[in-house]
């Protein structure tokens, strides 16, 4: 299961082949400002719809990609004051879901959603479990993660000091919308709308600056050169062709040598990574 601020996605994964059983996929909107009971009901109902008549409850293994802050070992939400899932604060989701699904708590494991993204790419995507990978999810927010020694982890660098504020202010959707408004005095909702204007001068200017910002962040904050590969995900990465040149030129200017590619699993990466948490020793 991949849990987002407005939706959840569940699916059965064959972790030997890294394929999703498409007929098992359930996508469900969730009101993240609802009560704890309503939210956990939504989670459990989506999971039940996914595995009903497909897997015996006693055999099922559930991996959940969950945004933080969160006590991933014990399954307790620590999210507070983020305009999402406030009612889950201090709720033991592992026990609550286990009860609703009639499974043991040990059959459910949680991991950070960014860590699941890079795990999904390492095990089933463009990366490799033998390589050291750095992942960035570029979208409404900024996710930073890596995969080293067969373990994905959240680097939590979204709020790292950067330029005049923090990294997320320069590398997320709000940077594009803010800069677009400065240039045009027009409000816009996202990157897609900027591209849709077909104003080549503004598009080039914004994406060139974005590429330079990203290069500086990779080198100064994340020391990306120590990784074998950097993988970009998130909605902004779909426009990689628009900032790829500026990004790589700025990296070379700063004497960097970084191999960068975009995610091949896209929105499914975190779902695959959540299943991949059960890989190797945890299935034995």
WOFENPE-V510700 format. One record per pair of residues at least 12 apart in sequence whose ideal C-beta (glycine too) atoms are under 8 Angstrom apart, sorted by the first residue. I is the first residue (numbers start at 1). J is the second residue. D is the distance in Angstrom with one decimal. If there is no record, write none. Layout:
# WOFENPE-V510700
i=(I	I)
j=(J	J)
d=(D	D)
This chain:
# WOFENPE-V510700
i=(1	1	1	1	1	1	1	1	1	2	2	2	2	2	2	2	3	3	3	3	3	3	3	4	4	5	5	5	5	6	6	6	7	7	7	7	8	8	8	8	8	8	9	9	9	9	9	9	10	10	10	10	10	10	10	10	10	11	11	11	11	11	12	12	12	12	12	13	13	13	13	15	15	15	15	15	15	18	18	18	18	20	20	20	21	24	24	24	25	26	26	26	28	28	28	30	30	32	32	32	33	33	33	33	34	35	36	36	36	39	39	39	40	40	40	40	40	40	41	43	43	44	44	44	47	47	47	48	57	57	57	58	60	60	61	61	61	61	61	62	62	62	62	62	62	63	63	63	63	63	63	63	63	63	63	64	64	64	64	64	64	65	65	65	65	65	65	65	65	65	66	66	66	66	66	67	67	67	67	67	68	68	68	70	70	72	72	72	72	74	74	75	75	75	75	75	75	75	76	76	76	76	76	77	77	77	77	78	93	94	94	109	109	109	111	111	111	111	112	112	112	113	113	114	114	114	114	114	114	114	115	115	115	115	115	116	116	116	116	116	116	116	116	117	117	117	117	117	117	117	117	117	117	118	118	118	118	118	118	118	118	118	118	119	119	119	119	119	119	120	120	120	120	120	120	120	120	120	121	121	121	121	121	121	121	121	121	121	122	122	122	122	123	123	123	123	124	124	124	125	125	125	125	125	125	126	126	126	126	126	126	126	127	127	127	129	129	131	131	131	132	132	132	132	132	132	132	133	133	133	133	133	133	133	133	134	134	134	134	134	134	134	134	135	135	135	135	135	136	136	136	136	136	136	136	136	137	137	137	137	138	138	138	138	138	138	138	138	138	139	139	139	139	139	140	140	140	140	141	141	141	142	142	142	142	142	142	143	143	143	144	144	144	144	146	150	152	155	157	157	160	162	162	162	163	167	167	170	170	171	171	171	171	172	173	173	173	173	175	175	176	176	176	176	176	176	177	177	179	179	180	180	180	183	183	183	184	190	191	191	191	192	194	195	195	203	204	207	207	207	207	208	208	209	210	210	210	211	211	211	211	211	211	211	212	212	212	214	214	215	215	215	215	215	215	215	216	216	218	218	218	218	219	219	219	219	224	224	225	225	225	227	228	229	229	229	230	230	230	230	231	231	231	231	232	232	232	232	233	233	233	233	237	237	238	240	244	247	248)
j=(43	46	47	62	63	64	65	271	274	64	65	113	116	270	271	274	30	43	64	65	66	67	113	67	113	32	67	84	85	29	30	32	27	28	29	30	27	28	30	42	43	46	25	26	27	28	267	271	24	25	26	28	46	47	49	50	271	24	25	26	50	271	24	50	51	54	55	271	272	275	276	123	275	276	278	279	283	123	124	125	272	268	271	272	54	50	51	54	50	46	49	50	42	45	46	42	43	83	84	85	83	84	86	87	87	87	87	88	91	85	87	88	88	91	93	96	97	100	100	93	97	97	100	101	62	97	101	101	101	102	103	103	103	107	107	109	278	282	283	97	101	103	107	108	109	109	110	111	116	273	274	275	276	277	278	93	108	109	110	111	274	111	112	113	116	117	270	271	273	274	93	110	111	112	113	79	84	85	112	113	112	154	156	110	112	109	110	111	112	92	94	92	93	94	95	105	108	110	90	91	92	93	94	89	90	91	93	90	110	108	110	277	278	282	152	273	274	277	145	153	154	143	270	135	137	143	144	145	154	155	145	152	153	154	273	152	269	270	271	273	274	276	277	135	137	143	145	152	233	263	269	270	273	133	134	135	145	146	147	152	231	269	273	147	152	272	273	276	277	265	268	269	270	271	272	273	274	276	133	135	147	231	233	263	264	265	269	273	147	152	273	276	272	273	276	279	265	272	276	231	263	264	265	269	272	229	231	261	262	263	264	265	147	229	231	147	150	147	228	229	146	147	148	226	227	228	229	146	147	148	227	228	229	230	231	146	218	222	224	227	229	230	231	147	230	231	232	233	171	214	230	231	232	233	234	237	232	233	234	237	171	172	214	232	233	234	235	236	237	172	173	234	235	236	172	173	174	235	158	168	172	157	158	167	168	171	172	158	233	234	156	157	158	222	227	280	273	222	221	222	221	216	217	221	213	217	221	213	217	210	213	214	217	236	190	191	235	236	210	213	190	191	194	206	210	236	189	190	206	209	194	202	206	202	205	206	202	235	235	236	239	235	206	239	242	242	242	239	242	243	246	243	246	246	236	243	246	243	244	245	246	247	249	250	246	247	250	243	247	246	247	248	250	251	254	256	250	254	230	251	256	258	251	254	256	258	256	258	256	257	258	258	259	259	260	261	258	259	260	261	260	261	262	263	260	261	262	263	262	263	266	269	262	263	262	262	260	260	260)
d=(7.1	7.1	6.3	6.8	7.4	4.7	7.0	7.5	6.4	7.9	4.5	6.8	7.2	4.5	4.6	6.3	7.9	7.4	6.5	6.4	5.2	6.8	7.2	7.5	7.8	5.4	7.2	4.5	7.8	6.5	6.7	6.7	6.4	6.7	5.4	6.1	7.5	5.4	5.4	7.0	6.4	5.5	7.0	7.2	5.1	7.9	7.8	5.9	7.7	7.1	4.7	7.9	4.9	5.5	7.4	4.2	8.0	5.2	4.2	7.2	6.2	5.9	4.1	6.2	6.4	6.2	7.0	7.1	6.1	3.5	7.8	7.7	5.3	6.0	6.6	5.9	7.9	6.5	3.1	8.0	6.2	6.3	6.9	7.2	7.8	5.2	7.2	6.3	7.4	5.0	4.7	5.0	6.4	7.7	4.7	5.0	7.7	7.8	3.9	5.1	7.3	7.1	7.0	7.6	6.8	5.3	4.4	5.5	5.4	6.7	6.6	6.2	7.8	7.4	6.8	5.0	6.5	6.6	7.3	7.6	6.2	5.7	3.8	5.6	6.7	7.4	6.1	6.7	7.0	5.5	5.4	7.6	6.2	6.1	5.9	8.0	4.8	7.8	7.3	7.7	7.8	7.3	6.1	4.6	7.3	5.6	8.0	7.1	7.7	7.9	3.7	5.1	7.3	4.2	5.8	8.0	6.7	7.2	4.9	7.5	5.8	6.4	7.5	4.3	3.7	7.7	4.2	6.9	6.4	4.3	7.8	5.1	7.2	6.9	6.2	7.0	7.9	8.0	7.4	5.2	5.5	6.6	7.5	6.6	7.2	8.0	4.6	5.7	6.6	6.9	6.7	5.8	5.0	2.6	7.0	7.2	6.8	5.4	6.5	6.9	5.1	7.1	7.6	6.1	7.0	5.2	5.9	7.5	7.3	5.3	7.0	5.3	7.2	7.5	7.1	7.4	6.7	5.5	7.4	7.5	3.8	7.2	5.3	6.9	6.0	3.8	6.7	4.0	4.8	7.7	5.1	4.0	5.2	4.8	7.2	6.7	7.5	4.3	7.7	3.4	4.8	7.9	7.4	5.7	5.8	6.8	6.3	7.9	5.6	7.6	4.7	4.7	5.9	5.7	7.8	3.7	4.4	6.3	4.6	4.7	6.8	7.9	7.0	6.2	3.6	7.8	3.5	5.1	7.0	5.5	7.1	3.8	6.0	7.0	3.6	3.3	7.7	6.3	6.9	6.7	7.7	5.2	7.6	5.9	7.4	5.9	5.4	7.5	4.4	6.8	7.9	8.0	7.0	7.2	4.4	6.5	6.4	4.9	7.0	7.7	6.5	4.8	4.3	6.2	7.4	7.7	6.2	5.5	7.9	6.7	4.5	7.8	6.8	6.1	6.1	7.8	5.8	7.9	4.1	6.0	7.1	7.1	5.1	7.1	4.8	5.1	8.0	6.2	4.2	7.8	6.1	6.7	5.5	7.7	6.0	5.0	8.0	6.2	5.5	4.2	7.4	4.7	7.2	7.2	7.5	4.9	7.8	6.6	7.9	7.9	7.0	7.6	5.4	7.1	7.5	8.0	8.0	4.6	4.0	7.9	6.2	7.1	7.9	6.2	7.3	4.1	7.3	3.8	5.4	6.7	6.2	3.7	4.5	5.8	6.3	5.3	7.9	7.9	6.1	6.0	5.6	7.7	4.3	5.8	4.2	4.9	5.2	6.9	7.8	7.0	6.8	4.1	6.5	6.7	6.8	7.4	6.4	7.2	6.0	6.6	5.1	7.9	6.2	6.6	7.6	5.6	6.5	4.7	7.4	7.5	6.2	6.1	6.3	7.8	5.4	6.2	7.5	6.9	7.1	7.7	7.3	5.3	6.0	6.1	7.2	7.8	6.8	6.8	5.8	7.4	5.6	7.0	6.7	5.9	7.4	7.8	7.0	7.7	6.7	5.7	6.0	7.9	6.7	6.6	7.6	6.7	8.0	6.9	4.1	4.2	6.9	6.9	4.3	7.7	7.9	5.1	7.6	3.5	7.1	7.2	3.1	3.8	7.9	6.4	5.7	7.5	4.6	7.0	5.5	7.7	5.1	7.7	3.6	4.7	6.7	7.3	7.0	7.4	6.7	7.1	7.4	6.3	6.8	5.2	5.1	7.7	7.3	4.8	5.8	6.0	5.8	7.8	7.1	5.2	7.6	6.4	5.8	6.8	4.6	7.4	7.9	6.0	7.2	5.6	6.6	7.4	5.0	6.5	7.4	4.0	7.0	6.1	5.0	6.5	7.9	5.0	7.9	7.0	7.3)
